[in-house]
């Protein structure tokens, strides 16, 4: 019968499927993939599910944060100072910077899909359940994200050109760096002709290209 079946598989079918789905998400994340199945199971038990509608602000830049989020299904934009910096989707996570560095939210997270489902972990569980290696991996990601935010908000006039990397039909790509920074991290700057783009009616294509590039995680 149903009860006997549930006892055999260790819970209701829906619960088992949900736990397996959570485990697949955690296993795919750099910070959690090294954990044993038992360690991931403990974290899964502590996760809470929350749902947001399109346009909902999950986190607001500048506010204090007490939760870490992992996206189960859906999409969300990362907004810094009113500008879209990146897009997050299934398996993406956010909120770690405020918990790790004990500082206000560095960005706003806005749901962009009809429904955004997330798993959340509060500060107490985040601190007590995650081991040193996981915390270290999340800290590395947090540092990279903070650096990306700082890099993306560098005024154009402060970018010093080092050399020409390549040319294309609509512009050039230069190797640049922030002239104000002591550590001159190399960046690639793509410069395009607005007139050519408008004449060729490629505004939407350029916008799509920017959105795709914003989702790419790469040190360069």
C-alpha positions in Angstrom: 0.0 0.0 0.0 1.0 3.7 0.0 2.4 3.7 3.5 4.5 0.6 2.9 5.8 2.2 -0.4 6.7 5.4 1.4 8.5 3.5 4.2 10.6 1.6 1.6 11.7 4.8 -0.3 12.2 6.8 2.9 9.3 9.3 2.6 6.6 10.3 0.2 7.5 10.1 -3.5 7.2 13.9 -3.7 9.6 14.3 -0.8 12.1 11.9 -2.3 12.0 13.6 -5.7 12.4 17.0 -4.1 15.4 15.8 -2.1 17.0 14.3 -5.2 16.5 17.5 -7.1 18.1 19.5 -4.3 21.0 17.1 -4.2 21.6 17.4 -8.0 21.6 21.2 -7.7 24.1 21.2 -4.8 26.3 18.6 -6.5 26.5 20.9 -9.6 27.8 23.8 -7.5 31.5 24.4 -7.1 31.2 25.1 -3.4 29.2 22.0 -2.6 30.3 19.3 -5.0 33.1 18.1 -2.8 30.7 17.3 0.1 29.6 13.7 0.8 26.0 12.7 0.1 25.4 12.6 3.9 26.8 16.2 4.3 24.6 17.4 1.5 21.6 15.7 3.0 22.1 17.6 6.2 22.2 20.9 4.4 19.1 19.9 2.3 17.1 19.2 5.5 17.8 22.8 6.6 16.8 24.5 3.4 13.6 26.4 3.2 11.6 26.9 0.0 10.4 30.4 -1.0 8.6 31.6 -4.1 8.6 35.0 -5.8 6.7 36.5 -8.6 8.0 38.4 -11.6 9.2 41.8 -10.5 9.6 40.9 -6.8 12.8 42.2 -5.2 14.3 39.3 -3.4 17.2 41.3 -2.0 17.7 45.0 -2.0 21.1 46.7 -2.4 22.3 48.4 0.8 20.0 46.5 3.2 21.3 44.0 5.7 21.2 40.3 4.8 20.4 37.3 6.9 19.8 34.6 4.2 21.7 32.7 1.5 19.6 31.7 -1.6 19.9 29.0 -4.2 17.7 29.2 -7.3 15.6 26.1 -7.8 13.8 27.2 -10.9 13.4 30.5 -12.6 15.5 33.6 -13.5 16.6 36.7 -11.7 18.6 39.8 -12.5 21.5 41.2 -10.5 21.1 45.0 -10.3 23.8 47.3 -9.0 23.1 51.1 -8.7 20.1 50.6 -11.1 22.1 48.8 -13.8 21.8 45.1 -14.7 25.1 43.4 -14.0 24.2 39.7 -14.6 21.4 37.1 -14.8 21.0 34.1 -12.6 19.1 30.9 -13.4 18.6 27.4 -12.1 21.4 26.5 -9.7 22.6 30.1 -9.3 23.1 31.4 -5.8 23.2 34.8 -4.1 23.3 36.4 -0.7 26.6 34.9 0.4 28.5 38.2 0.3 26.4 39.8 3.1 26.7 36.7 5.3 30.4 36.1 4.8 31.6 39.7 5.0 29.0 40.9 7.4 28.2 43.8 5.2 25.0 45.2 3.5 23.7 43.6 0.3 26.1 44.5 -2.6 23.3 44.2 -5.2 19.6 43.9 -5.6 18.1 40.6 -6.9 14.9 41.0 -9.0 12.8 38.0 -10.2 12.4 38.1 -14.0 10.6 34.9 -14.7 6.9 34.4 -14.1 7.8 32.4 -10.9 11.1 32.2 -9.1 11.6 29.4 -6.7 14.5 29.5 -4.3 16.0 27.5 -1.4 17.1 29.6 1.5 19.5 29.1 4.4 19.4 31.5 7.3 22.6 33.0 8.9 22.6 30.6 11.8 22.3 27.5 9.6 24.7 28.9 7.1 27.4 29.4 9.8 26.9 26.1 11.6 26.3 23.6 8.8 28.8 24.7 6.1 32.3 23.4 6.6 35.6 25.3 6.1 36.1 24.2 2.5 32.6 25.2 1.5 32.9 28.5 3.2 36.3 29.1 1.5 34.8 28.3 -1.9 31.9 30.6 -1.3 34.3 33.3 -0.1 36.3 33.0 -3.3 33.1 33.4 -5.4 32.1 36.4 -3.2 35.5 38.1 -3.7 35.2 37.5 -7.5 31.7 38.9 -7.6 32.8 42.0 -5.7 35.7 42.5 -8.0 33.4 42.1 -11.0 31.1 44.7 -9.6 33.9 47.2 -9.1 35.3 46.4 -12.6 31.9 46.8 -14.3 31.3 50.2 -12.6 34.7 51.8 -13.7 34.0 55.1 -15.6 34.9 54.8 -19.2 37.2 57.8 -19.0 39.3 55.9 -16.4 40.0 52.9 -18.7 43.5 53.1 -20.1 44.1 51.3 -23.4 47.1 49.0 -23.5 46.8 47.5 -26.9 44.4 46.6 -29.8 43.3 42.9 -29.5 41.2 42.7 -32.7 38.9 44.3 -35.1 35.5 43.3 -36.5 32.8 44.6 -38.8 31.3 46.9 -36.2 34.2 47.9 -34.1 37.4 47.1 -32.1 38.4 45.2 -29.0 41.1 46.7 -26.8 43.0 45.4 -23.8 42.4 48.0 -21.1 42.9 48.5 -17.3 41.5 50.8 -14.6 44.1 53.6 -14.4 43.1 54.4 -10.8 43.8 50.9 -9.4 47.1 49.9 -7.9 46.6 46.3 -9.2 46.0 46.7 -12.9 43.7 43.9 -13.8 43.5 43.4 -17.6 40.0 43.7 -19.2 38.7 43.5 -22.7 36.7 46.5 -23.9 34.6 46.2 -27.1 34.0 49.5 -28.9 31.3 49.6 -31.6 30.0 52.2 -34.0 26.5 53.3 -32.9 25.8 54.6 -36.4 26.6 51.2 -38.1 24.6 49.3 -35.5 21.5 51.5 -36.0 21.8 51.5 -39.8 21.9 47.7 -39.7 19.1 47.5 -37.1 21.2 45.4 -34.7 20.3 47.1 -31.5 18.4 44.0 -30.1 21.3 41.7 -31.2 23.8 43.8 -29.3 21.6 43.8 -26.3 21.3 40.0 -26.4 25.1 39.7 -26.7 25.6 41.9 -23.7 23.2 39.8 -21.6 24.9 36.5 -22.7 28.3 37.9 -21.8 27.0 39.0 -18.4 26.2 35.4 -17.6 29.7 34.1 -18.4 32.0 33.5 -15.4 35.6 33.9 -16.5 38.6 35.5 -14.9 39.3 37.6 -18.1 
